[in-house]
Amino acid sequence: MRKRIGFYPRVRIEGDGRAVVSQAGSVLLVETVRKAGLDTAISAVPAPWRKARAVHDPGKILLDVALAVALGGDCLADVGMLRAEPAVFGPVALRPDRLPPH
């Protein structure tokens, strides 16, 4: 297994027709976030307020919500579409089944 750098796993795209990602445009967004360094920069801002025992990075949570909105989501529960593609988005902190009803 290759070492991950940043929040999102590296995605290798092949044209063999197997393991097709249904949200192909999202790969472009994730790669843009990674190449621009936005994932590490946005993680550094709330770092002083992050609790020592926090499991999930607040910057990753914010980026996941932003990606869900960019992909057509209109509420926090729509991060579930990111959870459906762990090879592209990695672990997603927000669990739609534990969010308050909207």
C-alpha positions as CSV (number, residue, x, y, z in Angstrom):
1,M,0.0,0.0,0.0
2,R,1.3,3.4,-0.9
3,K,1.5,6.2,1.7
4,R,-1.2,8.7,1.6
5,I,-0.3,12.4,1.4
6,G,-3.0,14.8,2.5
7,F,-6.7,13.9,3.1
8,Y,-7.6,12.1,0.0
9,P,-6.2,8.9,-1.5
10,R,-4.5,9.1,-4.9
11,V,-6.7,7.8,-7.6
12,R,-5.3,6.1,-10.7
13,I,-7.5,6.2,-13.7
14,E,-7.4,3.4,-16.3
15,G,-9.6,2.9,-19.3
16,D,-10.2,-0.9,-18.8
17,G,-13.9,-0.4,-17.8
18,R,-13.5,-1.9,-14.3
19,A,-14.2,-0.1,-11.0
20,V,-15.8,2.9,-12.7
21,V,-16.3,5.9,-10.5
22,S,-19.8,7.2,-10.8
23,Q,-18.8,10.8,-9.9
24,A,-15.9,11.1,-12.3
25,G,-15.9,14.9,-12.0
26,S,-15.2,14.6,-8.3
27,V,-11.8,13.1,-9.1
28,L,-10.9,16.4,-10.7
29,L,-12.0,18.4,-7.7
30,V,-10.1,16.2,-5.3
31,E,-6.9,16.4,-7.4
32,T,-7.3,20.2,-7.6
33,V,-7.6,20.4,-3.8
34,R,-4.5,18.2,-3.4
35,K,-2.3,20.0,-6.0
36,A,-3.3,23.5,-4.7
37,G,-2.4,22.4,-1.2
38,L,-5.8,23.4,0.1
39,D,-6.2,20.2,2.1
40,T,-3.1,20.9,4.3
41,A,-3.7,24.7,4.4
42,I,-7.3,24.4,5.5
43,S,-6.3,21.9,8.2
44,A,-3.7,24.3,9.7
45,V,-6.2,27.1,10.3
46,P,-8.4,25.4,13.0
47,A,-5.5,23.4,14.4
48,P,-5.0,25.5,17.5
49,W,-8.7,24.9,18.5
50,R,-8.7,21.2,17.7
51,K,-9.2,19.0,20.8
52,A,-6.4,16.6,21.5
53,R,-8.7,13.6,21.4
54,A,-10.5,14.6,18.2
55,V,-10.7,11.8,15.7
56,H,-11.5,13.7,12.6
57,D,-9.7,16.8,11.2
58,P,-12.0,19.8,11.1
59,G,-10.4,20.9,7.8
60,K,-11.2,17.5,6.2
61,I,-14.8,17.8,7.4
62,L,-15.1,21.3,5.9
63,L,-13.6,20.0,2.6
64,D,-16.0,17.1,2.5
65,V,-19.0,19.3,3.0
66,A,-17.7,21.7,0.2
67,L,-17.2,18.7,-2.1
68,A,-20.7,17.4,-1.4
69,V,-22.1,20.8,-2.3
70,A,-20.0,21.1,-5.4
71,L,-21.4,17.7,-6.5
72,G,-25.0,18.8,-6.1
73,G,-25.7,18.2,-2.4
74,D,-28.0,20.7,-0.6
75,C,-27.7,19.5,3.0
76,L,-25.2,17.9,5.4
77,A,-26.7,14.4,4.9
78,D,-25.5,14.6,1.2
79,V,-22.0,13.8,2.3
80,G,-23.2,10.2,2.1
81,M,-22.4,10.3,-1.6
82,L,-18.8,10.8,-0.6
83,R,-18.9,7.9,1.8
84,A,-20.1,5.7,-1.1
85,E,-16.7,6.2,-2.8
86,P,-14.0,5.6,-0.2
87,A,-11.3,4.9,-2.8
88,V,-11.8,8.5,-4.0
89,F,-12.7,10.5,-0.9
90,G,-11.1,8.4,1.9
91,P,-12.9,8.3,5.3
92,V,-15.7,10.7,5.7
93,A,-16.3,12.0,9.2
94,L,-20.0,13.1,9.0
95,R,-22.5,10.3,9.4
96,P,-25.8,11.2,7.8
97,D,-27.7,8.7,10.1
98,R,-26.5,10.7,13.1
99,L,-27.3,14.2,11.9
100,P,-30.4,16.0,13.2
101,P,-33.4,16.0,10.8
102,H,-33.7,19.0,8.4
